[in-house]
Amino acid sequence: MRRAALVLLGAAMLLSAGCSRDEGSEAQPGTADAAAASAAHEKAVRAAVTATLRGSARIDGNISMGDRGETHSLAVRGRFDLAGDTGRLSVDLPGGAVGHVDEVFAGGTVYLRGVPAAAGGWAAIGRDAAEAHYLLRAPVNDPAHTLRQVAAMRYVSKVGEEKIKGVPAVHYRGALDYSTITRRMSQETRTKVAQMQESLGGTLPVHADAWIDGQQRLVRARLSFGNAGIEVSNTLSLSDPGTPVKATAPARGSVVRTSAVSGILLG
């Protein structure tokens, strides 16, 4: 498990430069038509993320860490009112030393049960104070953070049409720049990522994918990279738009305030 966790940082050293494109689905790279198509696709993705952030949805997230055939997966499940900034999530890592965490987002605070700092109760941290400690992870698994990263994708191409859980959707793929990749990242991890970027000649290629339904809402988003047998991805699926969400802060007496949280389950 230790090696699988390190993949989130170490695998970037093996990334190849550049982003793949789907042959024949877009205008030739470098042309005015290609630039116009990319701009239109970027606009579509941003609009879909904006629409999604105005509602609520069921969240099904999967963090996959694979190293030459050995894969470990972390699951994030729950419901989230993205417009109201409230939600409940459960995080599970089978076989981990800490295998389960509950999260409640309410009133600008994230409450965490199942972490060492909570001593059997709930740890609490300001939502904006939480940081990411691994590449391609959202602070405390905040789905809004991942969606905003996807909204910033560049050099976007249309992959095609697919069905996501039976829902027809248009699939777009693009790339994320360094500032988007390192958004809300801890200083220690940011330093390591900067070293990775330098070792790759000044680039740190990361793919971003978005699937948009007929109502122009995001139904799936993914951040990913991989090379030489190492594959890491962060996939966020959204379903049941408009689903009711109940998220109430735990009783004050069971809460311990903290200024920082970390660990593989918390991003």
Residue pairs with C-beta under 8 A, 6 or more apart in sequence:
1 72
1 95
1 96
1 97
3 67
4 65
4 67
4 70
4 71
4 72
5 65
5 134
5 264
7 65
7 66
7 67
7 230
7 232
8 65
8 134
8 135
8 136
8 137
8 232
9 134
9 135
9 189
9 192
9 193
9 196
11 67
11 225
11 226
11 227
11 230
11 231
11 232
12 135
12 193
12 196
12 200
12 204
12 225
13 196
13 199
13 200
14 227
14 228
14 230
15 200
15 204
15 205
15 225
15 226
15 227
16 205
16 227
17 200
17 201
17 203
17 205
18 203
18 205
19 155
19 173
19 174
19 175
19 205
19 207
20 173
20 207
21 29
21 157
22 157
22 158
22 159
22 160
22 173
25 157
25 158
25 159
25 160
26 34
26 37
26 38
26 157
26 158
27 33
27 34
27 36
27 37
28 34
37 157
37 158
38 154
38 155
38 156
38 157
38 174
41 156
41 157
41 158
41 172
41 174
42 153
42 154
42 156
42 174
44 170
44 172
44 212
44 216
45 150
45 151
45 153
45 156
45 172
45 174
45 210
45 212
46 151
47 216
48 210
48 212
48 216
48 217
48 218
49 147
49 148
49 150
49 151
49 210
49 218
50 151
51 215
51 216
51 217
51 218
52 82
52 147
52 217
52 218
52 238
53 82
53 83
53 144
53 147
54 82
54 83
55 81
55 82
55 83
55 217
55 241
55 242
56 79
56 80
56 81
56 82
56 83
56 84
56 241
56 242
56 243
56 244
56 245
57 79
57 80
57 82
57 238
57 239
57 240
57 241
57 243
58 78
58 79
58 238
58 239
58 240
58 243
59 76
59 77
59 78
59 79
59 80
59 87
59 89
59 143
59 236
59 237
59 238
60 75
60 76
60 77
60 236
60 237
60 238
60 239
61 75
61 76
61 77
61 141
61 143
61 234
61 235
61 236
61 237
62 73
62 74
62 75
62 76
62 233
62 234
62 235
62 237
63 73
63 74
63 75
63 76
63 137
63 233
63 234
63 235
64 71
64 72
64 73
64 74
64 231
64 232
64 233
64 235
65 71
65 72
65 73
65 74
65 232
66 72
66 226
66 229
66 230
66 231
66 232
67 229
67 230
68 229
68 230
69 229
71 231
72 93
72 95
73 94
74 91
74 92
74 93
74 264
74 265
75 91
75 92
75 93
76 89
76 90
76 91
76 141
76 236
77 89
77 90
77 92
78 87
78 88
78 89
78 90
78 103
79 87
79 88
79 243
79 244
79 245
80 86
80 87
80 88
80 89
80 105
80 143
80 144
80 245
81 87
81 245
81 247
82 143
82 144
82 147
84 245
85 105
85 108
85 127
85 144
86 105
86 106
86 107
86 245
86 247
87 103
87 104
87 105
87 143
87 245
87 247
88 102
88 103
88 104
88 105
88 245
88 246
88 247
89 102
89 103
89 105
89 141
90 100
90 101
90 102
90 103
91 100
91 101
91 102
91 103
91 141
91 265
91 266
92 99
92 100
93 99
93 100
93 264
93 265
96 264
96 265
98 114
98 115
98 116
98 263
98 264
98 265
100 114
100 265
101 112
101 113
101 114
101 115
101 265
101 266
102 112
102 113
102 114
103 110
103 111
103 112
103 113
103 140
103 141
104 110
104 111
104 122
104 247
104 248
104 249
104 250
105 111
105 127
105 142
105 247
106 247
106 248
106 249
107 249
108 126
108 127
108 128
109 124
109 125
109 126
109 127
109 249
110 124
110 125
110 126
110 127
110 130
110 140
110 142
111 122
111 123
111 124
111 249
111 250
111 255
112 118
112 122
112 123
112 124
112 125
112 140
112 261
112 266
113 121
113 122
113 123
113 250
114 265
115 123
115 261
115 263
115 265
115 266
117 123
117 256
117 258
117 261
118 256
119 256
121 250
121 254
121 255
121 256
122 250
122 254
122 255
122 256
123 255
123 256
123 257
123 258
123 261
124 255
124 256
124 257
124 258
125 140
125 257
125 258
125 259
125 260
125 261
127 140
127 142
129 259
129 260
130 139
130 140
130 142
130 184
130 260
130 261
130 266
130 267
131 139
131 184
131 185
131 186
131 260
132 138
132 139
132 145
132 183
132 184
132 185
132 186
132 189
132 267
133 185
133 186
133 188
133 189
133 262
133 263
133 266
133 267
134 189
134 264
134 267
135 181
135 189
135 193
135 232
136 181
136 206
136 223
136 224
136 225
136 232
136 233
136 234
137 234
137 267
138 145
138 146
138 149
138 184
138 234
138 267
139 145
139 184
139 266
139 267
140 261
140 266
140 267
141 266
141 267
142 267
143 236
143 238
145 183
145 184
146 221
146 223
146 234
146 236
147 218
147 221
147 236
148 183
149 176
149 180
149 181
149 183
149 208
149 223
150 208
150 209
150 210
150 218
150 221
150 223
152 176
152 177
152 180
153 172
153 174
153 175
153 176
153 208
153 210
154 174
154 175
154 176
154 177
155 174
155 175
156 172
156 173
156 174
157 172
157 173
157 174
158 170
158 171
158 172
159 171
159 172
159 173
159 209
160 170
160 171
161 168
161 169
161 170
161 171
162 168
162 169
162 171
162 211
163 169
164 211
164 213
164 219
164 220
164 237
165 219
165 237
165 239
167 213
167 219
167 239
168 213
168 214
169 211
169 212
169 213
169 219
169 220
170 211
170 212
171 209
171 210
171 211
172 209
172 210
172 211
172 212
173 207
173 208
173 209
173 210
174 207
174 208
174 210
175 205
175 206
175 207
175 208
176 206
176 207
176 208
176 223
178 193
178 197
178 204
181 193
181 204
181 206
182 190
182 193
185 193
186 262
193 204
196 204
197 203
197 204
205 225
206 223
206 224
206 225
207 222
207 223
207 224
207 225
208 221
208 222
208 223
209 220
209 221
209 222
209 224
210 218
210 220
210 221
210 222
211 218
211 219
211 220
211 221
212 218
212 219
213 219
215 241
217 238
217 241
218 238
219 237
219 238
219 239
220 235
220 236
220 237
220 238
221 235
221 236
221 238
222 233
222 234
222 235
222 236
223 233
223 234
224 231
224 232
224 233
224 234
225 232
226 232
226 233
249 255
